[in-house]
Amino acid sequence: MALMYRQPQNPKISLWAERVQAAVLRHPDARVRMVLGNQLLLYHTAWIGDLGQARLLLDAVHPPENLADTSPLAFIAWCAMEAGYHWFMAEHDDCLRAVNRGLEAAKRSGVQTLSGFLLSQGVIGSLTAGATVTAGRLLKDSAVTIQGARQLDRAHYYYLVFLDAFFRKDTLHAVINARQAVALGDAAGVPFGQALYRLGLAQALFDHGDRREAFACLAQARHIGLRLRSMNIEFGCH
């Protein structure tokens, strides 16, 4: 995780990803597979865009149906990452089902550590599915989770607010919130976030008519994406 969040350009990260994946695929305990595999699933889907490896992980884990049979935190974390995979595959119903499973598990268990991440996936999945009312409700719930949160979590919240404004054609608020996401993302020092939030700001600026600054943001995002070898960022810049 340290390499993934702070040094994703490190050449050793692919070796570590292979080692973790091998451990997930051979371990007999579903709880251990979920604990080891949840961040790797995020890495394959969001970070580098290798959806084939992500699907391999998804098929291997098989979380228990009964929450009592496993760790609530492991189950909730897996639901969050599974939702992200389904969103990348444009499987919006499956994305929201995974979000709702995770939120229900969080409610029943009292484990709210990853509620913000689940709500984030729900907002994004709802927006792209055209369910703007649901997205707005989840965004309001998400606002509660950033009180005292880490800078990266706060940055991502403002990215969600940008997306909500962008889909509602509220260009001014889209630009304002995308700028805030970039500022907090830079302070957090997570390269993937720095690229993603600049990509969002570029989209908002294009809509606002600020083409020169938008192209500058795209260039910065693409430069970071190339360093990270992230197909998702590179694709978003074209």
C-alpha positions in Angstrom: 0.0 0.0 0.0 2.9 2.4 0.7 4.2 2.0 -2.8 0.7 2.2 -4.3 -0.2 5.5 -2.7 3.1 7.2 -2.4 5.4 5.7 -5.1 3.3 4.0 -7.7 6.0 4.7 -10.3 8.4 2.4 -8.3 9.4 -0.5 -10.6 9.1 -3.0 -7.8 5.3 -2.4 -7.4 4.5 -4.8 -10.2 6.5 -7.5 -8.5 4.7 -6.9 -5.2 1.3 -7.0 -7.0 2.2 -10.4 -8.5 3.2 -11.7 -5.1 0.0 -10.5 -3.4 -2.2 -11.8 -6.3 -0.5 -15.3 -6.0 -1.2 -15.3 -2.3 -4.9 -14.3 -2.8 -5.4 -17.0 -5.5 -4.1 -19.8 -3.4 -5.3 -19.0 0.2 -8.1 -21.2 1.4 -9.6 -18.5 3.9 -12.1 -16.1 2.3 -11.4 -13.5 5.0 -7.7 -13.5 4.2 -8.4 -13.3 0.5 -10.6 -10.2 1.0 -8.0 -8.5 3.3 -5.1 -9.2 0.9 -7.1 -8.6 -2.2 -9.1 -5.4 -1.7 -6.3 -2.9 -2.3 -5.0 -5.0 -5.1 -8.4 -4.9 -6.8 -8.3 -1.1 -6.5 -4.8 -1.0 -7.9 -5.8 -3.1 -11.0 -9.0 -1.2 -11.6 -8.4 2.4 -10.8 -4.7 2.8 -10.7 -3.5 1.0 -13.8 -6.7 -0.2 -15.6 -5.9 -3.9 -15.9 -9.5 -5.1 -15.7 -8.5 -8.7 -16.7 -6.4 -9.1 -13.6 -9.1 -7.4 -11.6 -11.7 -9.9 -12.8 -9.4 -12.8 -11.9 -9.3 -11.5 -8.4 -13.0 -10.9 -8.2 -13.8 -14.4 -9.3 -11.3 -15.9 -6.8 -12.4 -14.2 -3.6 -16.2 -15.1 -3.2 -17.1 -13.3 0.1 -19.4 -15.2 2.5 -23.1 -14.4 2.2 -23.4 -14.3 5.9 -21.6 -11.3 7.5 -21.2 -13.3 10.8 -18.9 -15.7 8.9 -16.2 -13.1 8.3 -14.7 -9.9 9.5 -17.1 -6.9 8.9 -14.2 -4.6 8.0 -12.8 -7.0 5.4 -16.3 -7.6 4.0 -17.1 -3.8 3.8 -13.7 -3.1 2.2 -14.2 -5.8 -0.4 -17.7 -4.4 -1.3 -16.2 -1.0 -1.8 -13.5 -2.2 -4.2 -16.0 -4.6 -6.0 -18.3 -1.6 -6.6 -15.4 0.2 -8.2 -14.7 -2.7 -10.5 -18.3 -2.8 -11.7 -18.3 0.9 -12.3 -15.2 0.6 -14.5 -17.1 -2.2 -16.4 -20.1 0.1 -16.8 -22.1 -2.4 -14.7 -24.0 0.3 -12.8 -26.6 -2.0 -11.2 -23.9 -4.3 -9.9 -21.9 -1.3 -8.7 -24.8 0.0 -6.7 -25.7 -3.4 -5.3 -22.2 -3.8 -4.0 -22.4 -0.3 -2.4 -25.7 -1.1 -0.7 -24.3 -4.5 0.6 -21.4 -2.7 2.1 -23.5 0.1 3.6 -25.9 -2.4 5.1 -23.0 -4.4 6.6 -21.6 -1.1 8.0 -24.9 -0.3 9.6 -25.4 -3.7 11.1 -21.9 -4.1 12.4 -21.3 -0.4 13.5 -18.0 -0.4 11.5 -18.1 2.9 9.6 -14.4 3.2 8.7 -15.0 2.8 5.0 -18.4 4.3 4.7 -16.9 7.3 2.9 -15.4 5.1 0.2 -18.6 3.2 -0.3 -20.6 6.4 -0.6 -18.0 7.7 -3.1 -18.6 4.7 -5.3 -22.3 5.2 -4.9 -22.2 8.8 -5.9 -20.1 8.1 -9.0 -22.2 5.0 -10.0 -25.4 6.9 -9.6 -24.2 9.9 -11.6 -23.1 7.8 -14.5 -26.4 5.8 -14.4 -28.4 9.1 -14.6 -29.7 8.7 -11.0 -28.9 12.3 -10.0 -31.4 12.3 -7.0 -29.7 9.2 -5.5 -26.3 10.7 -6.2 -27.3 13.9 -4.4 -28.5 12.0 -1.3 -25.4 9.9 -1.1 -23.2 13.1 -1.5 -25.0 14.6 1.5 -24.3 11.5 3.5 -20.7 11.6 2.3 -20.2 15.1 3.6 -20.6 13.8 7.2 -17.7 11.4 6.8 -15.1 14.1 6.0 -15.2 15.8 9.4 -11.7 15.4 10.7 -10.8 13.2 7.7 -7.4 12.9 6.0 -6.5 15.3 3.3 -6.9 12.6 0.6 -10.4 11.8 1.8 -11.3 15.5 1.8 -9.8 15.9 -1.6 -11.9 13.1 -2.9 -15.0 14.5 -1.4 -14.5 17.8 -3.3 -13.9 15.7 -6.4 -17.3 14.2 -5.9 -18.9 17.6 -5.4 -17.2 18.6 -8.7 -18.7 15.6 -10.5 -22.1 16.3 -9.1 -21.9 20.0 -10.3 -20.4 18.8 -13.7 -23.3 16.4 -14.4 -25.8 19.2 -13.4 -24.1 21.6 -15.9 -23.2 23.9 -13.0 -19.9 25.0 -14.5 -18.9 27.6 -11.9 -19.3 25.2 -9.0 -17.6 22.4 -10.9 -14.5 24.6 -11.4 -14.4 25.8 -7.8 -14.7 22.3 -6.3 -12.3 20.8 -8.8 -9.7 23.4 -7.8 -10.2 22.5 -4.2 -9.8 18.8 -4.9 -6.5 19.6 -6.7 -5.2 21.7 -3.8 -6.0 19.1 -1.2 -4.8 16.3 -3.4 -1.4 18.0 -3.9 -1.2 18.5 -0.1 -1.9 14.8 0.4 0.9 13.8 -1.9 -0.8 10.8 -3.6 0.2 10.9 -7.3 -2.8 9.1 -8.6 -5.1 11.6 -6.9 -3.0 14.5 -8.2 -3.5 13.2 -11.7 -7.2 12.3 -11.4 -8.2 15.7 -9.8 -6.3 17.6 -12.5 -8.2 15.6 -15.1 -11.4 16.7 -13.4 -10.3 20.3 -13.3 -9.4 20.2 -17.0 -12.9 19.0 -17.8 -14.5 21.7 -15.8 -12.3 24.4 -17.3 -13.1 23.2 -20.9 -16.8 23.6 -20.1 -16.1 27.0 -18.6 -14.2 28.1 -21.7 -10.8 28.4 -20.1 -9.1 26.2 -22.7 -5.5 27.4 -22.1 -5.6 26.4 -18.4 -7.5 23.2 -19.2 -4.8 22.1 -21.7 -2.2 22.8 -19.0 -4.0 20.7 -16.5 -4.3 17.9 -19.0 -0.6 18.0 -19.7 0.2 17.8 -16.0 -2.3 14.9 -15.5 -0.8 13.0 -18.5 2.7 13.5 -17.3 1.8 12.0 -13.9 -0.2 9.2 -15.6 2.8 8.2 -17.8 5.0 8.0 -14.7 2.5 5.8 -13.0 1.9 3.7 -16.2 -1.8 4.3 -15.6 -3.9 3.5 -18.7 -7.0 5.1 -17.0 -5.3 8.5 -16.6 -3.7 8.4 -20.1 -7.1 7.4 -21.7 -8.8 10.2 -19.8 -6.3 12.8 -21.2 -7.2 12.0 -24.8 
